[in-house]
Amino acid sequence: MNIEEYHVNSIHVMPNPTTSYLNIQSKQEMSSIEIYSLHGQKIASYKNENTIDVRTLSNGIYVLKLTD
């Protein structure tokens, strides 16, 4: 019987909700962060950032795509 090993990367995104800055903490370094609308439109993209300025975004719900 083989046992596969899974590594879990704990990610913390705070504060949620926010109107100014979004802080992302992870055990692994994130190489890129993308923000999408609920319609799938890419709103913004960031490289090697842990703090994102969201003051220019309209109120609403967004999806984050984090890539390590």
Solvent accessible surface area in square Angstrom, and as a share of the most:
residue,aa,sasa,rsa
1,M,227,1.02
2,N,147,0.75
3,I,156,0.79
4,E,123,0.55
5,E,135,0.61
6,Y,169,0.64
7,H,157,0.70
8,V,131,0.75
9,N,44,0.23
10,S,45,0.29
11,I,71,0.36
12,H,100,0.45
13,V,54,0.31
14,M,79,0.35
15,P,69,0.43
16,N,126,0.64
17,P,126,0.79
18,T,38,0.22
19,T,115,0.67
20,S,45,0.29
21,Y,91,0.35
22,L,18,0.09
23,N,56,0.29
24,I,6,0.03
25,Q,96,0.43
26,S,37,0.24
27,K,168,0.71
28,Q,92,0.41
29,E,137,0.62
30,M,10,0.04
31,S,46,0.30
32,S,14,0.09
33,I,1,0.01
34,E,27,0.12
35,I,2,0.01
36,Y,47,0.18
37,S,19,0.13
38,L,114,0.56
39,H,177,0.79
40,G,52,0.50
41,Q,121,0.54
42,K,103,0.44
43,I,68,0.35
44,A,25,0.20
45,S,60,0.38
46,Y,51,0.19
47,K,141,0.60
48,N,108,0.55
49,E,74,0.33
50,N,99,0.51
51,T,63,0.37
52,I,1,0.01
53,D,53,0.27
54,V,15,0.09
55,R,142,0.52
56,T,129,0.75
57,L,43,0.21
58,S,86,0.56
59,N,149,0.77
60,G,60,0.57
61,I,127,0.65
62,Y,67,0.25
63,V,74,0.42
64,L,54,0.27
65,K,106,0.45
66,L,46,0.23
67,T,55,0.32
68,D,101,0.52
